[in-house]
Amino acid sequence: MATAQSPIARQPDQLDYASPTQFRFGVHQLPKVEFFTVSANLPGISAGVVTHATPFKDIPTMGDKLTYENLSISFIVDEYLENYISLHDWMVGIGFPQKREQFKTYRDVTSNTPAGGGTPKVDRIGKATADRALYSDAFLQILSNKNNPIVEVIFENLFPVSLSALDFSQAATDVEYIIATAEFAYQIYEIKTL
């Protein structure tokens, strides 16, 4: 039989609520996006379920794989589109839509992430292509009500999967600055308490 706990023992240590405006986001590959980021999410996570069929009711049991949602950010586009273009160039480097040299140029010249050390040689095929420069790590810091970092989420091997369009219009009656959204896939994220 479970023993009863006093109400004081069940009270949380911290009574402050998380504020949606207290955060800081950064991607090593996109330094000009960090300053203009207006929203970022901590992606959801779900576990698989295996269902065992029975003659009466199917029985759910725990699965063994986790699925992570994409990371989504929104940022204000600067006047010269530098932050938008840096993300656009990253996607073009990954997808090389016109010629294969776009991949090599991004990896060797444009990328902020070094391509990495030696890649092992493979017999008769040649040297493998180092792809480390096509990925980046990112962080999302959750800040306290005094703007001190208290939780940090580290995203490993992040890369962009979508970038929104930019809509220009002469019909606007008030200046509303352009906000772009981007989605990223990543290998995994880790939550650390600071």
C-alpha positions as CSV (number, residue, x, y, z in Angstrom):
1,M,0.0,0.0,0.0
2,A,1.3,3.4,-0.9
3,T,2.1,5.9,1.8
4,A,0.5,9.3,1.7
5,Q,2.8,12.3,1.0
6,S,2.2,15.6,2.7
7,P,1.1,18.5,0.4
8,I,4.3,20.4,1.1
9,A,6.4,17.4,-0.2
10,R,4.4,17.4,-3.4
11,Q,4.9,21.1,-4.1
12,P,7.4,21.9,-6.9
13,D,10.7,23.6,-6.1
14,Q,10.1,26.3,-8.8
15,L,6.7,28.0,-9.1
16,D,7.5,30.2,-12.1
17,Y,5.9,29.4,-15.4
18,A,7.7,29.0,-18.7
19,S,7.4,32.1,-20.9
20,P,7.1,31.7,-24.7
21,T,9.2,34.9,-25.2
22,Q,12.2,33.8,-23.1
23,F,14.4,31.9,-25.5
24,R,17.5,32.2,-27.7
25,F,18.2,30.1,-30.8
26,G,21.3,29.7,-32.9
27,V,22.7,27.6,-35.8
28,H,26.4,27.5,-36.4
29,Q,25.8,27.4,-40.1
30,L,23.5,30.5,-40.1
31,P,25.0,33.2,-37.8
32,K,22.8,36.0,-39.4
33,V,19.6,34.1,-38.6
34,E,20.2,34.0,-34.9
35,F,19.7,37.7,-34.2
36,F,16.4,37.9,-36.2
37,T,14.7,34.7,-35.0
38,V,11.3,35.4,-33.6
39,S,10.0,31.9,-33.0
40,A,11.4,28.4,-32.6
41,N,9.8,25.2,-31.3
42,L,11.0,22.4,-29.2
43,P,9.9,19.5,-31.5
44,G,7.5,16.9,-30.3
45,I,8.6,13.3,-29.9
46,S,6.5,10.1,-30.1
47,A,7.0,6.5,-29.4
48,G,5.8,3.6,-31.6
49,V,3.2,1.2,-30.5
50,V,2.9,-2.5,-31.4
51,T,-0.5,-4.0,-31.3
52,H,-1.0,-7.7,-30.6
53,A,-4.2,-9.1,-32.0
54,T,-6.4,-11.2,-29.8
55,P,-9.9,-12.6,-30.4
56,F,-11.3,-10.0,-28.0
57,K,-9.4,-6.7,-27.8
58,D,-6.1,-5.8,-29.5
59,I,-3.5,-5.2,-26.8
60,P,-1.1,-2.2,-27.3
61,T,2.5,-2.6,-26.1
62,M,5.5,-0.3,-26.2
63,G,7.4,0.0,-29.4
64,D,11.1,0.4,-29.7
65,K,11.6,3.5,-32.0
66,L,11.1,7.2,-31.4
67,T,10.0,9.6,-34.0
68,Y,11.1,13.3,-33.7
69,E,9.1,16.1,-35.4
70,N,11.0,18.7,-37.5
71,L,12.4,21.8,-35.9
72,S,10.6,24.9,-37.1
73,I,11.8,28.5,-36.8
74,S,10.6,31.9,-38.0
75,F,12.9,34.8,-38.6
76,I,12.5,38.4,-39.8
77,V,14.2,38.8,-43.1
78,D,16.8,41.6,-43.1
79,E,16.8,44.3,-45.8
80,Y,19.6,42.8,-47.9
81,L,18.1,39.3,-47.5
82,E,21.4,38.1,-46.2
83,N,19.9,35.7,-43.6
84,Y,17.4,34.3,-46.2
85,I,20.1,33.9,-48.8
86,S,22.4,32.0,-46.4
87,L,19.7,29.5,-45.7
88,H,18.8,29.3,-49.4
89,D,22.4,28.7,-50.4
90,W,22.6,25.9,-47.8
91,M,19.6,24.2,-49.4
92,V,21.0,24.7,-52.9
93,G,24.3,23.2,-51.8
94,I,22.6,20.1,-50.6
95,G,20.3,19.7,-53.6
96,F,22.6,21.1,-56.4
97,P,19.7,21.8,-58.8
98,Q,21.9,23.1,-61.7
99,K,25.2,21.3,-61.6
100,R,27.2,19.1,-59.3
101,E,29.8,21.8,-58.6
102,Q,27.2,23.6,-56.4
103,F,27.6,20.7,-53.9
104,K,31.4,21.0,-53.9
105,T,31.4,24.8,-53.8
106,Y,29.1,24.9,-50.8
107,R,30.9,22.1,-49.0
108,D,34.4,23.5,-49.5
109,V,33.9,27.3,-49.7
110,T,30.6,28.6,-48.5
111,S,29.9,26.3,-45.4
112,N,30.7,27.6,-41.9
113,T,31.3,24.0,-40.8
114,P,34.6,22.4,-41.7
115,A,34.3,19.4,-44.0
116,G,36.1,17.2,-41.4
117,G,39.2,15.2,-41.3
118,G,40.4,12.4,-43.4
119,T,37.9,10.2,-45.1
120,P,38.9,6.6,-45.5
121,K,40.0,5.5,-49.0
122,V,37.9,2.8,-50.6
123,D,39.6,0.3,-53.0
124,R,39.0,1.0,-56.7
125,I,36.3,3.6,-56.1
126,G,38.4,6.5,-54.8
127,K,38.0,8.9,-51.9
128,A,34.6,9.2,-50.2
129,T,33.0,12.7,-50.1
130,A,33.1,14.3,-46.7
131,D,29.6,15.6,-46.0
132,R,30.1,17.0,-42.5
133,A,30.1,20.6,-44.0
134,L,26.5,20.0,-45.1
135,Y,25.2,19.6,-41.5
136,S,25.3,21.9,-38.6
137,D,24.5,21.8,-34.9
138,A,22.0,24.1,-33.3
139,F,20.8,25.1,-29.9
140,L,17.6,26.4,-28.3
141,Q,18.2,28.0,-24.9
142,I,15.2,28.5,-22.6
143,L,15.7,31.5,-20.4
144,S,14.5,32.3,-16.9
145,N,12.4,35.4,-16.2
146,K,15.7,37.2,-15.6
147,N,17.0,36.2,-19.1
148,N,19.5,33.6,-17.7
149,P,19.8,30.3,-19.6
150,I,18.3,27.5,-17.5
151,V,17.7,24.7,-20.1
152,E,19.6,24.1,-23.4
153,V,18.4,21.8,-26.2
154,I,21.2,20.7,-28.5
155,F,20.3,19.6,-32.0
156,E,22.8,17.3,-33.7
157,N,23.5,17.1,-37.5
158,L,20.8,19.5,-38.5
159,F,20.0,20.3,-42.1
160,P,17.2,22.4,-43.8
161,V,14.3,20.6,-45.4
162,S,12.0,23.6,-46.3
163,L,12.2,27.4,-46.6
164,S,9.1,29.5,-47.1
165,A,8.4,32.0,-49.9
166,L,8.8,35.8,-49.5
167,D,5.6,37.7,-50.3
168,F,6.0,41.3,-51.5
169,S,2.9,43.5,-52.0
170,Q,2.3,47.2,-52.9
171,A,-1.2,46.9,-51.4
172,A,0.0,46.8,-47.7
173,T,-1.4,49.7,-45.7
174,D,1.1,49.4,-42.9
175,V,4.7,48.2,-42.8
176,E,4.7,44.5,-41.7
177,Y,8.2,43.2,-42.0
178,I,8.7,39.9,-43.9
179,I,8.9,36.8,-41.7
180,A,10.3,33.6,-43.3
181,T,9.9,30.1,-41.8
182,A,12.2,27.2,-42.2
183,E,12.1,23.6,-41.1
184,F,15.0,21.4,-40.3
185,A,15.5,17.7,-39.9
186,Y,18.2,16.5,-37.4
187,Q,19.6,13.3,-36.1
188,I,18.6,13.7,-32.4
189,Y,18.2,16.4,-29.8
190,E,19.3,16.4,-26.1
191,I,17.9,18.5,-23.3
192,K,20.4,19.7,-20.7
193,T,19.6,21.6,-17.5
194,L,22.1,24.4,-16.9
